[in-house]
Amino acid sequence: MSRLERGESPPKPRDVHDLARFYGLDDRQIQFLEELLAQTNNNQWYDQFADVTPDYLKRLIQLEGQADKITVFENQVIPGLLQIRDYAEALVRQVMRHASDDEVAGVVRLREARRRHVVDSSRIRFIVFLDETVLDRRRGSDEVMQAQLKYLLQVAETGRVHVRLIEKDSVSPPFPITHLTFPDGQHSELAYIEQVRSAVYVTRKRALDEYRKLVDDLHEVALGKEPSVKKLNEAIERYCGH
């Protein structure tokens, strides 16, 4: 037990099952533990991207796999978890102007892997609030924007991802917010605020309450599914007409 608590050795399946029985976990909780165990024993899939992953982002990537609900607000770009390859590459080249082709390719592969682990997971509820002006912020060619917006429509129709647009005249935060909740208690949550070359992980109750309020307010001002889908289709048509 002491070795496990100090992180000196990874938990074995038998250890996890013994502890689960000891603490009287139900079937749903045991299933969640088994999913975490599988991730832990998989040598952390994101380790292969260590050379292109900033230290401040590594914790978020790890936490994404443990969350049961992720809410993201973006006002500049399509969220990284929903970026297709060509959109991600165009965006990375705009931001990392002096990066080599290998570095750009590494960042793009990381985003694709994150998308597979979060968006394709049936366990994680993913809610995306997107400022409608993002639809007009060109990243790459018209064809890239068409493909990216069509992908948003596709994932929205699966029911795994809830995409809601915020009209430009609505009141919304002036910065992106990622809010995560976890299945082991009402206080198990955090907010992630990314800056230019760093990030803030908000866990203190007073500050967390403020960010949660911002997210709750987005639910109030966001368009419903049908109006959001309509605006996405209109944006796709605009890029088709260019």
N, C-alpha and C positions, 0 to 999 in steps of 0.2 A: 504493500500500500504506500509506503513512504517513497519508494522509487517511482511509482505512478504519479503521486502528488507533486514530486519534484521534477517530473518530466524527464527522468533519466532513462526510461524505457517505455516504448509504446504499449498500450493495453492489448492483451491478447483476447480473442473472442471469449474464451472461458472466463477471464477476469470480468469482462463486461456483463456476461450473462449471470455470473454469481452475484455481482453487485446489484444488478437489476432485480434479481429475486429477493435479495436481502432487504432492499428498500421498498419492495412491494409495487414495482411499476406495472402499469397495465399494458395491454398488447400494443396500443398505439405508441406509448412512450418507448417500449422496447424496440419497435420497428424504427423509430427515429434514431435511437442509439446505434442500432446496427448500420444505418446509413452513414452516421458520423464515423463509425469504426471503419467502414469500407473506404471512406475518404482518407482517413488517417493512415491506413495501411497501403495506400496507393502512392506512397512517396510524394504526396502533395503534387497533383498534376501540374500546378503552376511553377514548380521548381525549375522546370526546363526553360522557363522564360525569365529567370532571375536577372539575366544581363540587360533586359529591357524593361524591368519592372521597378519603378521607384520604391524606395523603402516604405514611404507613407501609404502606398497603394496595396502593399502585400497584405496588411491586416484586413483591409476591406474585402479583398478577394477571398480570403479565408472565411470571413464572416458571412459573405454572400451564400456560401455553401451550407451554412448552419441556420440561416434565417428561414422563417416560414412565411414572411411577408416583406416585400421590398417595395417602397414607394419612392419614385424619383420625379423630381421637377427639373426641367431643363429650359433655359431661355436663349441658348445660343446654338446648340447642335442637337442632333438626334442622340439620345443617351448611348453611351458606349456599349451597353449590353444589347442594344438593338441595331447596331451598325452592321451593314453588309460589308463585304470585303472591299469593294471599289469605293464606297463612301468613306470607310475608315482610312483607306490608303490616301485618298485625296485630302482628307482632313489632317492626317499625320504629316503629309508633305507640306501643308500650309503652315503648320505649327513648328515642325522640326526641319527648318529649311536647310540645315547643314548636315542632316543625318544621311548616312550611307543607305544604299538600297537594302542591304542586309538588316540594318537597324529598323528601317521602316517595315520591312517584311516581318520582323520579329514582333513588333508592336501590333501589327494587324493580326497575326496568328494568335497572339494573346487575347485580343478582343473576341476573335471567333471562338476560342476555347471557353472564355467566360460566358459567351452567349449560349453555348451548348450546355454548360453546367447549370445555368440559371433559367434561361427562357424555355429550354426543352424539358425542364423538371416539372413533373406533375405535382410535386409537393409544395413548391414555392408559389405563393400568390404574388403577382407582379403588377403594380399599378404605375402608369406613366402619365404624368401631367406635362404637356408640351405647349410652350408658348407658340401661338400660331405663326409668329414671324419666323420661326425656325424653318418653316416650309419654304420660305422665300430666300433663305440663306444658302446660296449655291455652293456646294462642295463637289467639285468635279464637273462633269458634263451634264447636259440635260438628260442623257440616257441614264447616268448614274443616279440623278435625283429621282427620275421615274422609278427605277428599280428599288431604290431605298424606300420611297413612299408606298410602293406596292407591297413591299415586305411588311411595312407597318400595318397595312390593311390585312395582310395574310395572318399575322400573329394575333391581331385583334379579333379575327373571326374564329380562332381556335378556342377562345375563352380562357386560355392560360394567361394572356396579357390583356390588361384593360388600358386602352389608350384614350385619353381625354385631352382635348385641346382647350387652351386658355385664350380667349379673345384678347387682342392687343389693347383694348380699352379697359380690360378688367384689372383690378389691383392684384398684383402677384409679387413675390419676392424678387429682388434685383440680382439674385445669385442662385446657382443650382443648389439643390438639397437632395440628399439621399437619406431616407429614414428606414431603418431595419427593425423588425421585431422578431423575437425568438420564442419557441414554444415551451419555455420552461419558467413561466411566471410573468405577471403583469408588468413588472419593472424591468424585464429583460428587453431592452431596446436601446438604440443609439442613433444619433444623427451624424452624418458624414458631410463635411463642408470642404470641398476641394478648392485650393488656391493655386496660384501660378506654379509654384515649385514646392508646395507643402499641402498639408490637409489638417483639419481639426476634427477629432473624434469627440463628440459631445455626449457625455454620460451623466454629468451632474444634474440633479433633478430640476433645479430652477431654470437652467439654460435649456435643458431638454424639453421642459414644458413649453417654452417659447417656440422652439422649432416645431414641436408637435402641433401647436396652435396654427403655425403657418401652413402646415400640411393639411390640417383640418379645414382651414379657410379655402384651400384649393378645391376641396370637394364641393364647397358651396358655390364657387364661381365657375367651375369647369363646365364645358358643354357636355351634354349627354352623348351616348354612343352614336346615335343616328346623326346628329349635327356634326359630330367629330368626323365620322366616316364621310359625310358629304363634303366637308372642307378638304379632306385628304384627296378625295376623287377630283375635286376642282383644281387642286394644286397639281395633280398628275396631268390633268388635261392642259394646264398652262405650259408644262414642260414639253408636252407632246406638240404643242403649237409653235414652239420657238424655232 
